[in-house]
Amino acid sequence: MPAAALAAVALLRTALADLRSNPSGDRAFIQAARSQQVLFKALPPKFEQVWLELVDRLESSALFSEESCSFSQTDLLDNLALVLDKAETTLTALNQTPKHDCT
């Protein structure tokens, strides 16, 4: 499962990069971000909680057309990227854990 979850991280990185270059594509990113069940199952539950809270904030940010004192979409996107970095690190470590053959 780590390989499929790593593929999901790669998909989300691409979707995040697309969102940075085309902020009007936020609906497509939000849909992709919420539908990564393989990734959610491969990581500790805290990942899904943090990830979905950030996605909720992104969805709410549609009300803002620019940066403000109380909200920074750039910071939010940076935090999403940071969560993806941590997910990838965790999945890579899981993938490198030696498997024991019980035969």
C-alpha positions in Angstrom: 0.0 0.0 0.0 2.8 2.5 0.5 3.5 2.6 -3.2 -0.2 3.5 -4.0 -0.1 6.1 -1.2 3.1 7.6 -2.5 1.4 7.9 -5.9 -1.4 9.8 -4.2 1.1 12.2 -2.7 2.6 12.8 -6.1 -0.9 13.4 -7.5 -1.6 15.9 -4.7 1.7 17.7 -5.3 0.8 18.1 -9.0 -2.7 19.4 -8.1 -1.2 21.8 -5.5 1.2 23.1 -8.1 -1.7 23.6 -10.5 -3.6 25.4 -7.9 -0.7 27.8 -7.2 -0.5 28.7 -10.9 -4.3 28.8 -11.4 -6.1 29.8 -8.1 -9.4 29.5 -9.9 -8.9 25.8 -10.0 -9.5 25.5 -6.2 -12.6 23.2 -6.7 -10.6 20.6 -8.6 -7.9 20.6 -5.9 -10.4 20.4 -3.1 -12.1 17.4 -4.7 -8.8 15.6 -5.3 -7.6 16.5 -1.8 -10.7 15.0 -0.1 -10.8 11.8 -2.2 -7.4 10.2 -1.2 -8.7 7.3 0.9 -5.6 5.2 0.1 -3.4 7.8 1.5 -5.6 8.4 4.6 -5.5 4.6 5.3 -1.8 4.3 4.9 -1.0 7.1 7.4 -1.8 7.7 11.0 -5.3 9.2 11.6 -3.8 12.5 12.6 -2.7 13.1 8.9 -6.3 12.9 7.7 -7.5 15.2 10.4 -4.8 17.9 9.8 -5.1 17.5 6.0 -8.9 17.9 5.9 -8.8 20.9 8.3 -6.4 22.6 5.9 -8.6 21.7 3.0 -11.7 23.1 4.9 -9.8 26.4 5.4 -8.9 26.5 1.7 -12.5 26.0 0.8 -13.6 28.8 3.1 -10.9 31.0 1.6 -12.9 31.2 -1.6 -14.5 34.2 0.2 -11.3 36.1 0.1 -9.9 37.4 -3.2 -6.4 38.3 -1.8 -4.2 38.1 1.2 -5.4 39.8 4.3 -4.1 40.5 7.8 -6.1 37.5 9.2 -5.7 35.1 6.3 -2.9 34.2 3.9 -3.7 31.7 1.1 0.0 31.5 0.4 0.6 30.3 4.0 -2.2 27.8 3.7 -0.8 26.4 0.5 2.6 26.2 2.1 1.1 24.3 5.0 -0.5 21.8 2.6 2.9 21.3 1.0 4.5 20.7 4.4 1.9 18.1 5.3 2.6 16.4 2.0 6.3 16.4 2.8 5.7 14.8 6.1 3.4 12.2 4.6 6.0 11.3 2.0 8.7 11.0 4.6 6.4 8.7 6.7 5.5 6.6 3.7 9.1 6.3 2.5 10.1 5.1 6.0 7.3 2.5 6.0 8.4 1.3 2.5 12.0 0.8 3.7 11.0 -1.2 6.8 12.5 -4.7 6.3 9.9 -7.3 5.7 10.3 -10.6 7.5 9.7 -13.8 5.7 8.0 -16.3 8.0 8.4 -19.3 5.8 
